[in-house]
Amino acid sequence: MLFWRQLGLLIFALGFTAFVLGAACTPSSSTSAAPPTTEFDQQRAWNDLTAQVKFGYRIPGTKTHMKTRDWLAAQLKASTTAVTLQPFHHHRVGEKDVAMWNIVADFTGTGAAPREKVLLCAHWDSRPFSDHDPDPAKRKTPIDGADDGASGVAVLLEIARQLKAQPIARDVEIVLFDGEDFGPGIEDMLLGSQYYANQLSAAKPSWGILLDMIGYKDLTIYREPTSEKAAPKVNDRVFYAARALGYLRTGDFIGFVDAPYPYDITDDHTPLNKAGVPTVDLIDFDYPPWHTTGDTIEQCSAEALKVVGKTVLLAIQE
């Protein structure tokens, strides 16, 4: 059934792509124009993914969590001096308050003021439970979170290095959210993005891109419906960039499918959109090891990180 659903979506995507190219995009009329170039070191991003997993479980309230926080902040400080920790606390019913931190890094653009500011974000915590594990005996075991958390963060760390080496016209704010997967229920999730959204001032970002579960070795990213409703122009940017780079998925080649995903996803983009920052969610939710002990580094690939990283870099420049 999954094969036929994906085949149908691919057929739809081909027709939809032809429509978008004819009606919405404005590339050069020259047919010999060279494809756009964006730099992205997939090996460095892969090293960042593996480093996070090697720290262990990044669960709020643990020593490993704090060590990872300090390491992430140090990585970002190597790319910009404007790195701050945004502390907050969360009280889960029946338990003590737990300290959490969003990690915020700002990059000043080269354009004339006032500049547009774009938000790039991911969550850096890992799930304390494997509540979807096929083995009931493992469902209280924390997950490695190689794809679910570490992959998006790894891409943003490398994007930060690229922004230092080659600044763009726009201001960029990179935020690593804490407490996204704390759980077990939704009332105890999306904690960092909710806190960030509640603290926004009038100088909030104009739009944003969220990266969540984008490192799968069989990566497929569709247009997420909530993103399409709240931030269609941002989605257009992303999928146009993917098309320009040759990252629309065909056959076994991983990448983007310019067609709608079958159902809405509640994620860190939800509170951001409610706060008036149109944000899209780049996510491959057809990920079999989701919230299981199988979410390990073996499920990820450096190629997937590159595909997403280069697409995002082009999208924020065009």
N, C-alpha and C positions, 0 to 999 in steps of 0.2 A: 504493500500500500504506500509506503514511504517513497518507493521508486516512482510510482505513477504520479503521486502528488508533486514530486520534484520535477518530473518530466512536464507535467501540465504547467507548472509555474515557469519552467524554462521557455516553453512555447509562448506563454503570455509575455515573458520578459523580452523575447525577441521582437514581438509586435510593439510592445510599449516603448522599447528602446528606439525603434524606428520612428515612432511618433514624437518622442522627446527630441531626437536629433533634428527632425524636420520642423518642429514648432517652437521649441524652447531654447535650444542652444545656439550660440552665435560664434562658431569657430571661424577661422580664416577661410576665405573661399579657395585658397590654394590647396591643391591635393597633395603637394609635395612637402608641406611644412613638416619640420622635424618634430617628433613627440616631445612634450615638456620633460624637463629633467628636475628631479629633486634628489638630494643626497640623503641617504639613510644607511647607517652601518648595522646590518642585521646581526652580525656577530656580537657587537657590543650590546645590542638589545637582548640577544639570547643570553649573554652572560648575566645581564641584570635579572632576567627571569629566573635563571638557575640560582643566583645568589639569594633571591628572596625565598625560594623553596628550601634552600640549605639552612636558612635561619630557623626553620621549623614552623609550627603553627603561629600565625600572626593574629592571635585572639586577644581582644581587649582585656586588660586586667592581668596579663602575663608578662614575665620578664622578656620573653622572646619578642613580644609585641613592641616593647619599648626599645629594644635593641634594633629592631627593624626600622622603627620610626627614626632613630638617630642616624642610621645608615642612609635611609632615603633622603633625609634633610641634607646630609653631607654630599650626596650625589648631586642634588639640585644646586647646592651652594657652589659647586665647581662650575656651574653654568651661569649663575646669576647671584649677585649679592642680596637681591630682594627676596629672601626666603623667610617665611614666618610660620610659626606653629599656631594653630587656632584651637585652643583647648575647650573641651566641654565635658559634661558628665551625663551619664544615663543611668536611670534606676529601673532595673527589671524587677517585676513584682516578686517579692519574697527574697530578694538578694540585696547586697550592698551596692552603693553607687559605684560605677565603673568609669574610670578616666579614659577619655579618648581624645584624639588630636587629628584635625585636618592639617595637611601640609600644603602651604600656598607658596607658589613661586611666580614672580612677575617679571616680564620681559618688555622693555620699552621699544616701541617700533621706531622706524626711521622716517615715517611720514610726518608731514606738517600737522601741528596741533590745530584743532582737536582731533585725535585719532580714535578710530573705532577699536574697541577692545573685544577680543574673542576669548572664550573659556574652553579649555581642554581639560577633561577630568576622567578619573578612574577611581576605583576603591582599592585600598591597600590592605585591608583586613582580610582574614580568611574565616570560613564557616566553622563554628565550634562543633557542628554535628554533621554526620553523613546520613541525614534523614531520608534520603532517597536511595540508599544502598540496597542492592538486591538481597543482601544478607542481613536479616534483622538483628543479628548479634553485633553488627558493626555500626548500627545507626546512631550510636552515641559517640562514635570516634570522630575526632576533628578531621577535616580534609586538608590536603596539601595546598589546594587552591592554586595549582600551577596555571590553569587557564582562567579560572574564576577568581580574578583579582590580579595575580602576578603578571599576566600577559599584558593587560592594559597599562599597568604601571611601567613595565619594561619599555613599551613603545614611547610613553611620555618622557621617560628619562632620556632616551635617545633623541627625541624631538627637542628637548631642552638643550642638548649639546649642539644640535643643528641651528637652533635659534641664536645661540651664542656665536657660532661660527659665521652664520649668514642671517643677520636680523632681517625681519620683514617689515613692511610698512605699518602693519597693525600692531597695537599692543596685544600681548598674549598673557593670559593668566592660566597657569597650570595648577590644578587643585587635586590632591590625592585625598579622597574621602575616607574617613574611618567609619566603622560601625555599619557598613552597608549590609553585611551578612550576619549580624549578631544573632538575631532571632531568638527562639525558633519561628515565631509568628511575625507577620508584617508589621505589627505594632512595635516591634523591637528591631526593625530594619530601616534602612535608608537614613540612618541617624545623622551621619556627617553631612550629607547633602541637605537634609532638612535644616540643620543648624546653620550651614553656610547660607542657604536661601533666606533664612530669617534675619541674618545679619547684613544683608545687602543694602547698600546705600543708593543714592541717586546715580552714582558713577558705576553702576553695575554693568557687566558685560552685555554687549549688543546681541550676541548669540553664542551657542556653544555646541561642542561635540563630546559625547560620552563614549568611552571605550570600555566594554565589559565582555569578557569571554571572546577574545578576538585572536587567540593563539592556537586554535585547534588545527591539527595537521590536515584535516579535511574541511577547511574553512569555507563557509558559505554565509554571506551577509545579505539579507533582503532589506527592503524599506520597512522599518518597524512602524505599524499603523499609528501609534500614539505620536511618534515623531512626525509622521506625515501630516497629522492633523494640526499639531502645534507649531511645527517648524518646517513647512514644505520647501521653502527657499533654501534652507540649510541642507536638507536632504538632496535637493537638486545640485548644490555645490559639490557635495561628497560624491554622488554618483556620476556627475560630469567628470570630476577628477579621476575617478576609477576608470571611466571609459577612455579618457585621454591617455592614461598610463597603460592601457591594455589589460586592465585588471577585472574586466567583466568575465565572469566564470563561463567557461565552455569545456564540456567534457570533464576530464579529470583535473583540469587546471583550477586551483583554488582562487577564491576572490568574491566579487560582488555579483548579485543578480538584481537587475533593475526591475523589480516587481514587488508587490506587497507581500508581507509575511501574513500567515493565516490568522494570527490573533495578536491583540495588544499585549505589551509587556510593561509591568510596573517596575521601575528601576530608578536609579539616581536622577535621571532626567525628569521624573515626575514632579518633585518639588521645585526644580529649577523652572520648568515651564509654568507652574502655578505662580511663581514669583516674577514672571514676566521676562525670563531669559529663554528665548526660543532655542531649544536644545534637542538634538537627535541622539538616539541610542544606536551605536554600531555594536551589534551583538549577534553571535551565532548561537541561538538557543536550541538548535537541534544538535545538542552535545550530549551523547549518551552518558558520560560520567558525571553529569551535573549533580552536585551535592552528594557525591559518593566518594568512597575511598579510592576510586579509580581516577580522580582528577589529579593526575601526576604529570611530571615533565615529559613522560613518554608519549602523552597525548598531544603535545605541542610541537611546533616547528618554527625555525627561524624565518623561513619563507613567509609564513603567515604574518609574522610581526612586520616584515618588510612591506608586504602588500598593503597592510593597514597604515603603517607609518608614512609611507610615501604618499598615499592617497590623502591622508589628513594634512600633511605638509603642503600639498598642492592646493587643497581646498581652502586653506586659510590664506593663501597668497592670491588666488585668482580673483 
